[in-house]
Amino acid sequence: MNRLILLFFVLLSTVCYIQAQSAADVKTTHSEVRSFTPQKPESNQLNIQLHVDYGGAEIINVFDVALIGFGEIKSIKLYYSDFPKGKDFKQLNLSRIQDFLDLSGLSPTIPIELVKQTQCNSQEEAKSLFHGFEIILEIEEIDFTAIQLDTAFKDFVVEAVLDRNDWTEMLVVSDLTGSMSPYASQLFLWLKLNTIEDKINQFVFFNDGNTTMDVDKKIGSTGGIFETRSKEYDEVEMLATQCMMNGSGGDLPENDLEALIKGLELCPDCKENILIVDNNSPVRDFELLKQIKKPIRIILCGSYGNVNAQYLNIARRTKGSVHLMEEDLFHLMELNEGESITVDGKTFIIKKDRFVEVEKM
């Protein structure tokens, strides 16, 4: 998605926005570590990690900036690598801080600790280290239905899909990383307005590994998965809060299929298997798809005319379906080799039994 569009939706989701000022006004302190180790948050804290590329200044996972509005900032650290050795990284780090201020709208009066990572003697080693901001928030609890969005936000896909499909005895597996906060609010509003008793048999929430470093995330065992069969709204919301507070996702790819497989194991008798995902997050563990033997119904959040083919292929391979704000795609498995389909303005063709985007001329 275009970065300007992403920024637009971040600003809609952020609870408090004030005019950002110059990064040069920020009070900084300096420290050194061998390599980044995520700070383990206390029970009432949330650890947010905002990634930048090695040598880059722009925050990659910009949606996660919206989480800053959920609580009181306790600390902000900017991690960077000491490579090339002896180089002055002041200007690069100022640019990173400026991008952070521009996205978050925070005042430059808040201090930031610059943390240099020294365990790198080559560019390859430096690139393997975490680069970006670690923010510790103190919050009491997250009331998902109280997350307020600007009226310009029109992507109410979760509510729309659940309202128009009369599904019962569901397994609901939902991404609860930072980018999904406005969609989580829709899910919990829908839960408040509907009787869970006959609708949902099993909940599974995932955050892509709690605070595990990206380099340590392993296919099939990334973790950050929380589950309950409770029919009590407050207990389900408490579990979702726990999931979000234990990790906001980190890098863009997510462990969608690991969480889905866990849900299918927990509820083999569920009639409908629902996966609520971020269209803009690649599937980290797509190779696990062969383990899934039941139809999966995918609610696709944040597509904005840029549907991710991975989710179409998950639905096709499992004989499931994909659901957007105004469209339900139930017959993806019936398309034959060479046939095409247009989804949300984007055309895909079947090649070697999978969806491939047709490049525009």
For each residue, the residues with C-beta under 8 A, 3 or more apart:
1: 5 6 280 302 304 306
2: 5 6
3: 6 7 58 62
4: 7 8
5: 1 2 8 9 304
6: 1 2 3 9 10 62 63 280
7: 3 4 10 11 62 103
8: 4 5 11 12
9: 5 6 12 13 63 153 302
10: 6 7 13 14 62 63 65 66 103
11: 7 8 14 17 105
12: 8 9 149 150 152 153
13: 9 10 63 66 69 147 149 153 181 182
14: 10 11 17 65 66 68 69 104 105
15: 66 69 70 148
16: 69 105
17: 11 14 105
18: 105 106 107
19: 105
20: 101 102 104 105 106 107 108
21: 25 101 107 108
22: 25 98 108
23: 26 94 95 97 98 101 108
24: 94
25: 21 22 108 109
26: 23 97 101 108 110 111 112
27: 109 111 112
28: 111 112 113 114
29: 111 112 113 114
30: 113 114 115 116
31: 113 114 115 116
32: 82 115 116 117 118
33: 36 37 115 116 117 118
34: 117 118 119
35: 117 119 129 130
36: 33 79 115 117 129 130 134 213
37: 33 213
38: 47 49 134 211 212 213
39: 47 134 136 211
40: 47 211
41: 45 46 47 136 211 245 246
42: 45
43: 245
44: 138 139 140 245
45: 41 42 74 136 137 138 139 245
46: 41 67 70 71 136 137 139 244 245 248
47: 38 39 40 41 134 135 136 211 246 247 248
48: 64 67 68 133 134 135 136 137 178 248
49: 38 61 64 130 132 133 134 135 211 248 249 250
50: 59 60 61 64 65 100 132 133 135
51: 59 60 61 130 131 132 214 250 251
52: 56 57 58 59 60 96 99 131 132 133
53: 56 58 60 131
54: 81 123 126 127 129 131
55: 92
56: 52 53 131
57: 52 92 95 96 98 99
58: 3 52 53 99
59: 50 51 52 62 65 96 99 100 103 132 133
60: 50 51 52 53 132 251 252
61: 49 50 51 64 178 179 249 250 251 252
62: 3 6 7 10 59 65 103
63: 6 9 10 13 66 178 179 181 280
64: 48 49 50 61 67 177 178 179 248 249
65: 10 14 50 59 62 68 100 103 104 178
66: 10 13 14 15 63 69 178 181 182
67: 46 48 64 70 137 178 181 244 248
68: 14 48 65 73 104 106 135 137
69: 13 14 15 16 66
70: 15 46 67 137 139 142
71: 46 137 138 139 140
72: 137 138 139
73: 68 76 106 110 135 136 137 138
74: 45 136 137 138
75: 113 134 135 136
76: 73 110 111 112 113 133 134 135 136
77: 112 113 114 115 133 134 135
78: 93 96 97 100 112 113 114 115 132 133
79: 36 115 117 129 130 131 132 133 134
80: 89 92 93 96 114 115 116 117 131
81: 54 116 117 120 126 127 129 131
82: 32 85 116 117 118 120 126
83: 87 120 121 122 123 125 126
84: 87
85: 82 121
86:
87: 83 84
88: 91
89: 80 92 93 116
90: 93 94
91: 88 94 95
92: 55 57 80 89 95 96
93: 78 80 89 90 96 97 114
94: 23 24 90 91 97 98
95: 23 57 91 92 98 99
96: 52 57 59 78 80 92 93 99 100 132 133
97: 23 26 78 93 94 100 101 112
98: 22 23 57 94 95 101 102
99: 52 57 58 59 95 96 102 103
100: 50 59 65 78 96 97 103 104 106 133
101: 20 21 23 26 97 98 104 105 106 108
102: 20 98 99 105
103: 7 10 59 62 65 99 100
104: 14 20 65 68 100 101
105: 11 14 16 17 18 19 20 101 102
106: 18 20 68 73 100 101 110
107: 18 20 21 110
108: 20 21 22 23 25 26 101
109: 25 27
110: 26 73 76 106 107
111: 26 27 28 29 76
112: 26 27 28 29 76 77 78 97 133
113: 28 29 30 31 75 76 77 78
114: 28 29 30 31 77 78 80 93
115: 30 31 32 33 36 77 78 79 80
116: 30 31 32 33 80 81 82 89
117: 32 33 34 35 36 79 80 81 82 120 129 130
118: 32 33 34 82
119: 34 35 125 129
120: 81 82 83 117 125 126 128 129
121: 83 85 125
122: 83 125 126
123: 54 83 126 127
124: 127 128
125: 83 119 120 121 122 128 129
126: 54 81 82 83 120 122 123 129
127: 54 81 123 124
128: 120 124 125 215
129: 35 36 54 79 81 117 119 120 125 126
130: 35 36 49 51 79 117 213 214
131: 51 52 53 54 56 79 80 81
132: 49 50 51 52 59 60 78 79 96
133: 48 49 50 52 59 76 77 78 79 96 100 112
134: 36 38 39 47 48 49 75 76 77 79
135: 47 48 49 50 68 73 75 76 77
136: 39 41 45 46 47 48 73 74 75 76
137: 45 46 48 67 68 70 71 72 73 74
138: 44 45 71 72 73 74
139: 44 45 46 70 71 72 142 245
140: 44 71
141: 238 241
142: 70 139 240 241 244 245
143: 146 147 237
144: 147 181 184 185 187 188 189 237 240
145: 185 188 189 192
146: 143 185
147: 13 143 144 181 182 184 185
148: 15
149: 12 13 153 182 185
150: 12 153
151:
152: 12
153: 9 12 13 149 150 182
154: 325
155: 182 183 301 302 304 325
156: 159 160 186 325
157: 160 161 183 186 299 300 301 323 324 325
158: 161 162 183 186 187 190 276 299 301
159: 156 162 163 186 189 190
160: 156 157 163 164 325 326
161: 157 158 164 165 299 323 324 325 328
162: 158 159 165 167 187 190 194 299
163: 159 160 190
164: 160 161 328
165: 161 162 297 323 328
166:
167: 162 170 199 271 272 274 297
168: 198 199 271 272
169: 198 199 200 201 269 270 271 272
170: 167 199 200 201 202 270 271 272 273 274
171: 200 201 202 204 263 264 266 267 270 272 273 274
172: 187 200 202 203 204 274 276
173: 204 205 206 256 259 260 263 273 274 275 276
174: 180 184 187 203 204 205 206 275 276
175: 179 180 206 208 254 256 259 276 277 278 281
176: 180 184 205 206 207 240 243 244
177: 64 180 207 208 247 248 249 254 278 281
178: 48 61 63 64 65 66 67 181 244 248 249
179: 61 63 64 175 249 278 280 281 302
180: 174 175 176 177 183 184 276 278 301
181: 13 63 66 67 144 147 178 184 185 244
182: 13 66 147 149 153 155 185 186
183: 155 157 158 180 186 187 276 278 301 302
184: 144 147 174 176 180 181 187 188 240 244
185: 144 145 146 147 149 181 182 188 189
186: 156 157 158 159 182 183 189 190
187: 144 158 162 172 174 183 184 190 191 276
188: 144 145 184 185 191 192 233 237 240
189: 144 145 159 185 186 192 193
190: 158 159 162 163 186 187 193 194
191: 187 188 194 196 200 233 236
192: 145 188 189 233
193: 189 190
194: 162 190 191 199
195: 198 199
196: 191 199 200 231 233 236
197: 231
198: 168 169 195
199: 167 168 169 170 194 195 196
200: 169 170 171 172 191 196 203 231
201: 169 170 171 229 267 269 270
202: 170 171 172 227 228 229 263 266 267 270
203: 172 174 200 227 228 229 230 236 239
204: 171 172 173 174 225 226 227 259 260 262 263 266
205: 173 174 176 225 226 227 239 240 243 259
206: 173 174 175 176 224 225 226 243 254 255 256 258 259
207: 176 177 210 224 226 243 244 246 247 248 249
208: 175 177 217 222 224 247 249 250 251 253 254 255 284
209: 212 216 217 222 223 224 247 250 255
210: 207 223 224 246 247
211: 38 39 40 41 47 49 246 247 250
212: 38 209 216 217 222 223 224 247 250
213: 36 37 38 130 216 217 250
214: 51 130 217 250 251
215: 128
216: 209 212 213
217: 208 209 212 213 214 222 250 255 284
218: 221 222
219: 222 258 284 285 287 288
220: 258 285 288
221: 218 258
222: 208 209 212 217 218 219 255 258 284 285
223: 209 210 212 255
224: 206 207 208 209 210 212 243 246 247 255
225: 204 205 206 255 258 259 262
226: 204 205 206 207 239 240 242 243 246
227: 202 203 204 205 239 262 263 266
228: 202 203 235 236 239
229: 201 202 203 266 267
230: 203 235 236 239
231: 196 197 200
232: 235 236
233: 188 191 192 196 236 237
234: 237 238
235: 228 230 232 238 239
236: 191 196 203 228 230 232 233 239 240
237: 143 144 188 233 234 240 241
238: 141 234 235 241 242
239: 203 205 226 227 228 230 235 236 242 243
240: 142 144 176 184 188 205 226 236 237 243 244
241: 141 142 237 238 244 245
242: 226 238 239 245 246
243: 176 205 206 207 224 226 239 240 246 247
244: 46 67 142 176 178 181 184 207 240 241 247 248
245: 41 43 44 45 46 139 142 241 242
246: 41 47 207 210 211 224 226 242 243
247: 47 177 207 208 209 210 211 212 224 243 244 250
248: 46 47 48 49 64 67 177 178 207 244
249: 49 61 64 177 178 179 207 208 254 281
250: 49 51 61 208 209 211 212 213 214 217 247
251: 51 60 61 208 214
252: 60 61 280 281 282
253: 208 281 282 283 284
254: 175 177 206 208 249 277 278 281 282 283 284
255: 206 208 209 217 222 223 224 225 258 259 284 285
256: 173 175 206 259 260 275 277 281 283 284 285
257: 260 261 283 285 286 288 289 291 292 314
258: 206 219 220 221 222 225 255 261 262 285 288
259: 173 175 204 205 206 225 255 256 262 263
260: 173 204 256 257 263 264 273 275 292 296
261: 257 258 264 265 288 291 292
262: 204 225 227 258 259 265 266
263: 171 173 202 204 227 259 260 266 267 270 273
264: 171 260 261 267 268 270 273 292 294
265: 261 262 268
266: 171 202 204 227 229 262 263
267: 171 201 202 229 263 264 270
268: 264 265
269: 169 201
270: 169 170 171 201 202 263 264 267 273
271: 167 168 169 170
272: 167 168 169 170 171 297
273: 170 171 173 260 263 264 270 294 295 296 297 320
274: 167 170 171 172 173 296 297 298 299
275: 173 174 256 260 296 297 298 299 314
276: 158 172 173 174 175 180 183 187 299 301
277: 175 254 256 281 298 299 300 301 311
278: 175 177 179 180 183 254 281 301 302
279: 300 301 302 303 304 306 307 308 311
280: 1 6 63 179 252 302 306 308
281: 175 177 179 249 252 253 254 256 277 278
282: 252 253 254 308 310
283: 253 254 256 257 286 310 311 314
284: 208 217 219 222 253 254 255 256
285: 219 220 222 255 256 257 258 288
286: 257 283 289 310 314
287: 219 290
288: 219 220 257 258 261 285 291 292
289: 257 286 292 313 314 317 318
290: 287
291: 257 261 288
292: 257 260 261 264 288 289 296 314 317 318
293: 318
294: 264 273 318
295: 273 318 319 320 321
296: 260 273 274 275 292 314 315 318 320
297: 165 167 272 273 274 275 315 320 321 322 323
298: 274 275 277 311 314 315 320 321 322 323
299: 157 158 161 162 274 275 276 277 323
300: 157 277 279 303 307 308 311 322 323 324
301: 155 157 158 180 183 276 277 278 279
302: 1 9 155 179 183 278 279 280
303: 279 300 306 307 308 324 344
304: 1 5 155 279
305: 344 345 346
306: 1 279 280 303 344 346
307: 279 300 303 311 312 322 324 343 344 346 348
308: 279 280 282 300 303 311 312
309: 312 313 348 354 355 356 357
310: 282 283 286 313 314
311: 277 279 283 298 300 307 308 314 315 322
312: 307 308 309 315 316 322 329 332 343 348 355
313: 289 309 310 316 317 354 355
314: 257 275 283 286 289 292 296 298 310 311 317 318 320
315: 296 297 298 311 312 318 320 321 322 329 332 333
316: 312 313 319 320 332 333 335 354 355
317: 289 292 313 314
318: 289 292 293 294 295 296 314 315
319: 295 316 333
320: 273 295 296 297 298 314 315 316 332
321: 295 297 298 315 328 329 330 332
322: 297 298 300 307 311 312 315 328 329 332 343
323: 157 161 165 297 298 299 300 327 328 329
324: 157 161 300 303 307 327 328 329 343 344
325: 154 155 156 157 160 161
326: 160
327: 323 324 343 344
328: 161 164 165 321 322 323 324
329: 312 315 321 322 323 324 332 341 343
330: 321
331: 334 335
332: 312 315 316 320 321 322 329 335 341 355
333: 315 316 319
334: 331
335: 316 331 332 339 340 341 350
336: 339 350
337: 350 351 352 353
338: 349 350 351
339: 335 336 349 350
340: 335 347 348 349 350 358
341: 329 332 335 347 348 355
342: 345 346 347 348
343: 307 312 322 324 327 329 346 347 348
344: 303 305 306 307 324 327
345: 305 342
346: 305 306 307 342 343 357
347: 340 341 342 343 357 358
348: 307 309 312 340 341 342 343 355 356 357 358
349: 338 339 340 355 356 358
350: 335 336 337 338 339 340 353 354 355 356
351: 337 338 354 356
352: 337
353: 337 350
354: 309 313 316 350 351
355: 309 312 313 316 332 341 348 349 350
356: 309 348 349 350 351
357: 309 346 347 348
358: 340 347 348 349
359:
360:
361:
